Amino acid sequence: MKKIPLWIDCDTGIDDAFALLVAHGLPALQIVGISTVSGNVHLEISTPNTLKVLQLAGASTPVYRGAAKPLCREYHDASEFHGPDGLGGAVLPQPLRSPEEKPMWDALYETAKALNGELTVATIGPMTNLATALQHYPDLPHYLKQVVFMGGSASGGNCTAYAEYNVYADPESLQMVCDSGIPLVMCPLDMTHSAYLTAGDLEDLAAANTPVTRFIHESSGVLLGKNLEAGLPGICQHDTCPLMYLAHPELFSGERAGVSVELRDEVTLGKTYVDFAAAEANALVLLKLDRPGFLAAAKAALLSY
């Protein structure tokens, strides 16, 4: 099997941690670099969280620090949902290694050039790092195969009535990426809400009684409760969707569309406009997910440790 060279950009909270663990258990993916950004929690928390999760997975993937704040707006976290520590109160040992010294944008550019256009980037937090890389290296799009991102919605939001959190946190960065010419695959809320684990699914995982499954169970409790109170059937694994799409595209279906972001109106700030009738589409927008297949693949990846 030819592996997919992959760079993951994350703001490690609860669902990022789940996604990182699943990704390292998917045989189709060759994760060559990981970068951190301020999002769910600040960069100073998301970076050690990422290293802790990789240590739990036994992975030595290099980790690079990225942006501490959005391109041109104030930073707003999502600790209300992920907890002040970003991991729902679950305790992991302190990491035994540190992030790399090189800034994310330099490392990404060098890696993309070395792979000669074969590198895929998956962003599962605000797009600040990738937009910053584009500012530093305008020719970066020539060296990226595609960007698969979790963010936005073709309907309503989860941060405001109109906007999904990753986009609302830094709308200018997504618009910059949309304008870059890089082939895009969008994983919006319309689809990721189907990627949920019920309380029963979490109990099934916990029954395996491995360090990874115990962590998943311990970190998910608070967020599961909030989701159930909001009328959702379980804890949505939004951030796993871009990674699962790369490894198992047969589980997803979508349509080509023109995607852009509202940047001016404060009421609808961060709303993603998804135009399926656009003359020039810039993204494949994933709209449907085979949930049983998703669960089976995710559980197999988590139980591979």
Order of alpha helices (4+ residues) and beta strands (2+ residues): beta-alpha-beta-alpha-beta-alpha-alpha-beta-alpha-beta-alpha-alpha-beta-alpha-beta-alpha-alpha-beta-alpha-beta-beta-beta-alpha
